[in-house]
Each structure stands twice: as C-alpha cells, then as structure tokens.
Amino acid sequence: MARSTATIQPAVDVDSELSMIEKAQQLAGHFPDTEALDRARRILDGRSTAAEAYAELDAKYALG
C-alpha cells in the first residue's frame, strides 16, 4: 500500500489528547508503556490509522 508523503495537520492538540489518554489509563489501573503511547500518538497525528495500529498489535502478540 503506497503512503502519501503529504504533511497532514492533526485536527486535535495531540499532546493534550495523549496526556488525557495516558491519565485515563492510569486512573483505570493501566500504565501504558512508551510503545503504546507512541502508537496512540501516531494515530492522533495522522501518521497511522487504527487498522495499522491493530495490525502492529496483532504482529506483536501473534501466536506461533
């Protein structure tokens, strides 16, 4: 799949949204690692889609 090299401006304040995601996870008793936060950042800023992020998780945790 070809990826565009065009720069996309995020529709949200990525740092603020990422901070809220991290805090919500902490309040729920989860402590996301750097890899998970980077994956969320890439979705928020448009460098990755949710489907691509799920594919990364599938590859990371694939059985076999």
Secondary structure, 3 states (H helix, E strand, C coil): CCCCCCCCCCCCCHHHHHHHHHHHHHHCCCCCCHHHHHHHHHHHCCCCCHHHHHHHHHHHCCCC
